Each structure stands twice: as C-alpha cells, then as structure tokens.
Amino acid sequence: MCRWLAFYGSPVLLDTLLYRPEHSLINQSLRARMGAEPTNGDGFGIGWYSAEGDNTPAVFRDIGPAWNNRNLRELAAHVRSSLFFAHVRASTGSAIQQTNCHPFRHGRWLWMHNGSIAEFERLQRDLCMAVDPALFPSIEGSTDSEVMFYLAVTFGLDQDVPGAVARMAGLVERLGKQHGVADPLQMTVAVSDGTRVWAFRYSSQGKTRSLFYSSKAETVRRLYPELDFLSNVSDITRIVVSEPLGDLPGIWNELPEASYTVIPSADGADYVPFIPELP
C-alpha cells in the first residue's frame, strides 16, 4: 500500500514535515512501521497550494523513491505552504509511472489514497463507465485511486465532499457485490479544495489501514511548552498522517474506523461517522 501526509495551518516549509521529524514521511518511505509493506519506493508526489492564496494547486511527482530524490529535497527546502499533501507509493499492481503517482489533481482539487479496490481489473470497466463522460479524458493513469477520484468528482465533489465520497464508496461496494468480490474497498483518502482538508478512513472489511490526526495546537503547546517552534503555529494547524511522525504522547490520535475528519472543522468535532451511499 502507501503512506501519506496532509497539512493545514500556518505556512511552513515542506521540509519541516517531510524530512525533519523523527519518523518523517521520507523515513516511512524506507521503513514504514504500520503499513502493509515496510518500503514505499514506487514513486512519490507532493501537491501544494500557494501561501498567497491561489486555489490552483501545484503538483510534483516522480517514479523513483522519495528517499534519494534530490529535486524533492531541493523543493521541500524552498516551498512554503499552508496546505499541502505528500504521498509515497507502494504499487498494488498498477504500473510504476508518473501518471500513477499521487496526489491527483483536477481543477482546484487534490486527492490521494492509500488502499485498493479488490480485484479492480474485474470492476474497472463498470466503474469507469460511471465516470461523467466529460471527465473521462482527464484520467491519465491506470490506478483504482484515480478512478475513485473521478467518480467522486462525478458524484458532486464540488457541492458535497462527504456525500460524493460516500456515493463513490457505495458504488464500489455495490459493483463488488454484483461481481462476487468480497470486501471490495480499502481506503484512507485525503481530498482538498485549497480551503479545507477532508480525510476518510473506511474499508468494507472494517479493518482499515492506519490513519492519525494531530491534537489541537493549543493542546500540544500545553503538553510540551519546551517545543519552541509551536509558539509560531496557529491554533488551526493540524496534520493527518498514515503513521505518527514521532512518539511523544498526546499528539497523535487514531481516526476511528468508518469516520472522517474535516480541517478546519465548522463545529469543532474531531471526526464524523462515514457511511457509504448508493449513488
């Protein structure tokens, strides 16, 4: 599978989270502790929104491993953003090519995924036929993740993010049942429009890959007043990760099965139940 990170908050250099933490995403690309595979070297990608407020994200993706990519290290040391995605890939069978690397972009949207659609080759045609014909030419790669993204766009991502993702998941499960595929969906998904981040954890089997969100910045400041960098971090700053970036107690919280989180949250809730719907 894969490992990923989504950041929202005070603008930071990408290097701050990609390379510097004890168990950074770059470290996870070599030595993941909670993933299905310990090594995630089948490509990587970063996507970020400008700190100046431009809602069209930039994307940089490559097919090599993240841990030895000099261009990624150079970019990370100079790009500053208040909202960015990062992903390291372990292919579940699709080709190792740039168009299969996450995050995927459509207009103002970014999307990345860890997991799989079981027996995707059996469901692929029917799933692709459900994509809006006007969107279908935008699919560049061969992954189940990208098809999931364009299904969510088809089902109204612009109007209702949780509803669109729920309808995508509902379609996958319905088609899986029709094709005799047990437990067809496994996903931790992050999606953003440049103003908020939504992160989902769900699987048909109820045993979803790991996903964690950081505690509120004010809570972390209270727990660890000696961490100087926290003094410049806004209260709305949050991180969602496949695996914690370090081992300090009280910072990382596991997102429950069949739930999603929104950053920033309109009502202050850390997470909300997630239930697939029929489209």
C-alpha positions, -999 to +999 in steps of 0.1 A: +000+000+000+012+036+006+019+063+032+007+099+031+005+132+049-018+162+047-010+195+064-032+225+071-023+256+091+004+283+094+026+283+064+057+261+068+085+248+046+076+214+033+110+202+046+097+208+081+074+178+079+088+157+051+123+154+064+129+167+099+106+146+122+119+115+139+096+093+118+091+116+088+073+106+056+107+102+039+116+078+067+084+060+062+091+055+026+120+033+037+108+019+070+071+022+075+060+007+108+023+003+102+019-002+065+011-033+046+047-031+032+077-016+050+091+000+019+072+025-002+095+032-031+073+030-062+071+067-068+060+098-047+043+131-051+036+164-034+008+188-041+006+223-025-015+255-026+003+288-027+008+307+005-006+337-014-040+321-016-041+308-052-066+279-052-049+261-081-025+236-066+009+227-079+020+191-082+054+174-084+055+137-089+082+112-099+085+074-103+117+069-082+118+065-044+114+096-023+143+090+000+170+097-027+153+123-049+175+155-049+148+176-066+123+167-039+148+178-012+155+210-030+118+219-035+110+210+001+136+233+014+123+263-005+085+258-009+063+272+019+026+264+021-003+264+045-019+234+028+000+206+012-003+168+005+026+143+003+024+107-007+049+078-010+037+049-031+038+011-029+021-002-060-006-028-056-001-040-092-006-010-115+024+003-134+051+024-119+047+056-140+044+093-133+006+094-141+000+067-114+017+087-086-004+106-061-017+132-054-041+135-083-053+170-094-085+182-111-091+219-111-088+232-076-090+196-061-062+174-048-068+137-039-046+110-026-053+074-014-039+045+005-056+012-001-071-006-030-102-018-048-100-056-045-099-073-079-100-039-096-095-055-130-129-071-127-147-039-117-127-014-137-149-012-168-181-008-149-165+018-126-151+038-155-185+037-173-199+055-142-175+085-146-190+115-163-181+113-200-168+149-199-144+139-171-132+106-185-105+121-208-089+136-176-080+101-163-043+098-173-032+067-153-043+032-146-048+031-109-080+024-089-072+055-069-076+079-098-109+063-109-121+067-073-112+104-075-131+110-108-161+090-095-162+114-065-160+144-089-188+129-109-209+124-078-207+160-067-174+167-050-178+204-058-211+206-038-208+180-010-174+163-003-185+137+022-216+128+002-196+125-031-170+102-014-198+082+002-215+077-032-182+066-047-177+041-019-213+029-022-209+023-060-176+003-054-193-019-029-224-024-050-204-034-081-182-056-059-212-075-046-225-079-082-192-093-093-188-116-063-159-097-048-158-099-011-148-068+008-141-047-023-130-014-008-100-004+014-093+033+017-078+061+036-084+092+014-074+128+017-091+155-005-088+193-006-101+222-025-075+246-011-096+259+018-102+227+038-089+191+041-112+161+044-097+128+054-116+095+053-109+061+069-131+032+057-130-004+044-156-030+035-140-054+059-139-030+088-101-034+092-088-002+075-052+009+071-039+032+098-047+069+099-040+095+126-047+132+132-028+156+154-042+171+186-051+208+186-021+231+186-031+246+219-032+211+235+002+203+222+016+236+234+002+229+269+017+194+269+051+204+255+059+241+263+096+235+257+089+229+219+098+264+207+085+260+171+050+257+185+049+293+195+046+303+158+019+278+150-017+289+147-044+271+167-060+258+135-028+239+124-035+202+121-018+172+104-033+139+092-009+111+086-008+074+078+016+070+107+026+093+136+057+114+128+070+108+163+064+091+196+056+120+220+023+110+239-008+131+235+000+144+200-014+117+177-050+103+177-062+074+157-091+082+134-118+056+142-130+030+117-157+043+093-152+080+100-138+112+085-123+144+098-126+180+083-099+206+089-108+232+099-140+218+115-170+241+114-184+227+147-152+217+164-158+180+162-127+159+156-145+133+134-178+123+120-192+088+111-188+078+074-214+056+058-213+047+020-244+056+000-258+043-033-253+069-060 
